[in-house]
Amino acid sequence: MNTLTKLALGMIGQLRPQPVQGNAASALPLPPPQTEGGIPLMQALRQRQSQREFAPDPLNRQVLSDLLWAAAGINRPDLKGRTAPSAMNSQEIDVYVALPEGLYRYEPSGHVLYLASATDVRRITGYQDFVDRAPLDLIFVADHARMKAVPAAQRESFASVAAGAMVQNVYLFCASAGLCTVIRAWIDRQALSEAMGLQADHQILLSQTVGLPVSPPRA
């Protein structure tokens, strides 16, 4: 679906998710993340970029595991510390994963994906046309109910910083793993919130598309 069609449907409140492809499992266990290897940090920073063309091929389960751990996984189990910072340790950002087989919420403590909606919401994660076909769209959602220690006037700002840190983690992982990604904020948030079944305290901040390159990167 092209951008103009999405805009028109959004204006009349008719931008809707699609049926899932295949069966939507209630949970998707992930293999342990591979936390060693990859390219040096400075090289990853040099190669970090936004790309908007994606092959339709799905990411294998190990790559998905590594991607989500990089975004928001637990890297210090004794402290339950995460790979991304959070003000006052509120841990207010949930990472949702929009796949053809359903919408899932990433749970770092068990490193597992839990089914949030048995629908394909990729189409409404952004107005761009490529989000419909890319294999995976991440959605970063702030739960303001977890931010009681943060003054109300600062909650959106603090949550946005935390989501931004996760987004950059994803960018650096993709640079290291040879994947394509792009951050997006042009979203019909009302339509997406309804499709995801979010509550009043939830706020969609950003979305990020991830996938394999259309052609292999040059050596």
Secondary structure by P-SEA (a helix, b strand, c coil): ccaaaaaaaaaaccccccccccccccbbbbccccccccccaaaaaaabbbbcccccccccaaaaaaaaaaacccccccccccccccccccccbbbbbbcccbbbbbbccccbbbbccccccccccccccccccccbbbbbbbccccccccccccaaaaaaaaaaaaaaaaaaaaaaabbbbbbbcccaaaaaaaaacccccccccbbbbbbcccccccc
